[in-house]
Amino acid sequence: MIQHKINIFKCFIYSITGFDRYKILLRQSMGKAVGYLILLTFLLSVAVFVPVYQLTYEKSSEALSYITDSMPDFRFSEGRLEVYGEMPIVIEDNDLPVVIDTNPGAEDRIIGQYDIVLLFTDDKLVMKNYVNRQEYPLSAFEGIDVTKDKLMESMPMIEAYMNIMFIITGIFISIFFVAGKFLSALAVSVIGLIANSSYRINMSYKNIFKLSIFSMTLPLVVCTIADALMINIPFQTLLFYIGSGIYIFGAMNRIKRNLEAAGVRHENNGIDN
């Protein structure tokens, strides 16, 4: 007995385990194929976002802990920064050293010691790299009045705001990721049209699009894992389409053989729902 309807998990397994299974996948409705793509891309986007969220949250927590435990008393008022403690304060936990020194002549003393630096003086922010140097006057924030005590009182609100922003960012990442993969499916369907013409199967575009969705499974998983692990794969986009194309041509070749064995030629081939 030929199995027509399968669950999403079997769709995933069938998509990557063999060309013979694609005749079963093509019997699934367009709605199930679209739902499969949405679910797969959503889960993969979560897999990419979670490590980014963890890293960002850890860095943010470190920054908040520094403010609470290590940062000296300060006051920012009327566009000027006052720090009550030993300076310069140097934060070098990343590739961009951050230096805070509000003593007179700090800029002349500090800026020459670094090729790349972010320097806070009493009245300006100086950004220097190998190419150029930019200055931003703190007077642009003249209406802001902040002290360490006020900042610490606001910590619960800041943490809540950060969590909300992480959630919103994750939602937008998922939406754009899913939308991008629908565009990829349209691009892969062009390969399907070429394969359909080459094998002269006369498959409908609806079935070609379904085939394109399922053929993307393994390349999509591999590329997403590489992105999540920050592994740089040369020509990754090209390899994605090559991998999808291999599944499309392999599946259509197998479908053609099955049709020829059954004596079916130049029809819509009985695959449509």
Secondary structure, 3 states (H helix, E strand, C coil): CCCCCCCHHHHHHHHHHCHHHHHHHCCCCHHHHHHHHHHHHHHHHHHHHHHHHHHHHHHHHHHHHHHHHCCCEEEEECCEEEEECCCCEEECCCCCCEEECCCCCHHHHHHHHCCCEEEECCCEEEEECCCCEEEEEHHHHCCCCEEHHHHHHCHHHHHHHHHHHHHHHHHHHHHHHHHHHHHHHHHHHHHHHHHHHHHCCCCCHHHHHHHHHHHCHHHHHHHHHHHHCCCCCCCHHHHHHHHHHHHHHHHHHHHHHHHHHHCCCCCCCCCCC
